[in-house]
Amino acid sequence: MQDQGTALIKFSEAELECLVNSLYITTSLKVPTENNGDWKTPYRMLLKEVEGINYQLKEKKRDFINDTKSDYQTPEKKCDVCED
Protein backbone atom coordinates (compact mmCIF):
# COMPACT_ATOMS: atom_id res chain seq x y z
CA MET A 1 0.00 0.00 0.00
CA GLN A 2 2.98 2.35 0.38
CA ASP A 3 3.48 2.64 -3.37
CA GLN A 4 0.01 4.19 -3.83
CA GLY A 5 -0.25 7.88 -4.55
CA THR A 6 -2.79 10.42 -3.39
CA ALA A 7 -4.86 12.95 -5.28
CA LEU A 8 -6.50 16.21 -4.26
CA ILE A 9 -10.16 16.15 -5.24
CA LYS A 10 -12.45 19.12 -4.62
CA PHE A 11 -16.07 18.42 -3.74
CA SER A 12 -18.87 20.74 -2.76
CA GLU A 13 -20.76 19.95 0.42
CA ALA A 14 -23.72 18.65 -1.61
CA GLU A 15 -21.46 16.42 -3.71
CA LEU A 16 -19.86 15.02 -0.58
CA GLU A 17 -23.30 14.20 0.86
CA CYS A 18 -24.24 12.49 -2.41
CA LEU A 19 -21.03 10.44 -2.30
CA VAL A 20 -21.74 9.36 1.29
CA ASN A 21 -25.29 8.34 0.36
CA SER A 22 -24.12 6.42 -2.71
CA LEU A 23 -21.47 4.54 -0.75
CA TYR A 24 -23.96 3.74 2.00
CA ILE A 25 -26.42 2.34 -0.52
CA THR A 26 -23.67 0.33 -2.19
CA THR A 27 -22.50 -1.21 1.08
CA SER A 28 -26.01 -2.06 2.22
CA LEU A 29 -26.94 -4.00 -0.93
CA LYS A 30 -27.85 -7.65 -0.51
CA VAL A 31 -26.23 -9.36 -3.49
CA PRO A 32 -25.66 -13.13 -3.46
CA THR A 33 -22.02 -13.75 -4.36
CA GLU A 34 -19.52 -16.55 -3.92
CA ASN A 35 -17.19 -14.51 -1.70
CA ASN A 36 -19.97 -13.67 0.80
CA GLY A 37 -19.88 -9.89 0.34
CA ASP A 38 -16.11 -9.40 0.50
CA TRP A 39 -16.38 -7.15 -2.55
CA LYS A 40 -17.93 -4.51 -0.25
CA THR A 41 -14.82 -4.14 1.92
CA PRO A 42 -13.12 -1.35 -0.10
CA TYR A 43 -16.43 0.52 -0.31
CA ARG A 44 -16.92 0.25 3.46
CA MET A 45 -13.41 1.61 4.05
CA LEU A 46 -14.02 4.46 1.61
CA LEU A 47 -17.38 5.23 3.25
CA LYS A 48 -15.71 5.44 6.66
CA GLU A 49 -13.06 7.83 5.33
CA VAL A 50 -15.56 10.02 3.46
CA GLU A 51 -17.82 10.21 6.52
CA GLY A 52 -14.80 11.40 8.51
CA ILE A 53 -14.06 14.08 5.91
CA ASN A 54 -17.71 15.13 5.91
CA TYR A 55 -17.67 15.40 9.72
CA GLN A 56 -14.49 17.50 9.65
CA LEU A 57 -16.01 19.81 7.03
CA LYS A 58 -19.15 20.32 9.12
CA GLU A 59 -17.08 21.00 12.25
CA LYS A 60 -14.95 23.59 10.43
CA LYS A 61 -18.11 25.25 9.09
CA ARG A 62 -19.69 25.23 12.56
CA ASP A 63 -16.53 26.71 14.11
CA PHE A 64 -16.46 29.45 11.48
CA ILE A 65 -20.11 30.29 12.11
CA ASN A 66 -19.57 30.32 15.89
CA ASP A 67 -16.49 32.53 15.54
CA THR A 68 -18.45 34.95 13.36
CA LYS A 69 -21.32 35.07 15.85
CA SER A 70 -18.99 35.77 18.73
CA ASP A 71 -17.53 38.73 16.83
CA TYR A 72 -20.99 40.24 16.46
CA GLN A 73 -21.90 39.60 20.08
CA THR A 74 -18.85 41.16 21.71
CA PRO A 75 -19.65 44.52 23.26
CA GLU A 76 -17.99 47.54 21.76
CA LYS A 77 -15.27 49.25 23.77
CA LYS A 78 -16.45 52.52 25.22
CA CYS A 79 -14.23 55.57 25.22
CA ASP A 80 -13.38 57.26 28.49
CA VAL A 81 -14.71 60.79 28.73
CA CYS A 82 -11.89 63.29 28.44
CA GLU A 83 -11.90 66.21 30.85
CA ASP A 84 -10.78 69.50 29.35
N, C-alpha and C positions, 0 to 999 in steps of 0.2 A: 504494500500500500504506500510505501514511501516514495515510489517513483511516479505517483500520480500528481498532476498539477492542479492548480486552483484557477478559478475564473471569477471575475467581478461581474455580477449580473444585477442590473437595476430593475426593481419592481415597484409599482405603486402599491399603496396599502390595499386597494381593491384587488389587484392582481395577486398579491400575497394571500389574501383570504380565499380567493378562487383556487389557488394552488393547494392550500391546506385542505379545502373541501374536496378537491379532486383526489388527493392522496388518501384522505380518510375513506372516501367511497371505494377506491381501489383496494385498500387493505381490508375492507369489511366485506368484500365480495365472497360468496360461497361458490367456488368453482371446483368440481371434482378433478383432481389431478393425481398422477402417480406419486409425486414427491410430497403429498400431504400439505400443500400450501407453502412450501419452502420458497417458492418464487416471490412471495410477498415480503420476504425479509429485507431486501434493499429498499423497498417502498416504505416499510415501517421505519427504518432508520432515517430515511429522508424526511418522512413526516415528523419524526421527533425533532430533527434539526430545524426544519422550517417552522414548527410551532415555537421553538425556542427563539428563533429570529423574530417571529411575529410578536412574541411576548416582549422582547427587548425593544422593538419599535414602539409598541404601545406604551411601555414604561418611559421611554425617552420623550414621547409626545406628551404624556401626562406630566412629567417633570417640567417640560417647557411651559405648558399651560399653567401649572402651579407657580412657577417662577414669575410668569407674566402677571398673574393675579396678585401675587405678593407685592409686585412693584406698584400696582395701582392702589393697593390698600395701605401702603405705608403713609403715615401722616407727613405732611410737608413741614419742613423746618421753619420755625417762626423767627423772625428777626427781632433782636433786642431793640427796644426803643432808645434812640440816642438822645442824650440831654444836651442841649446847646447852651 
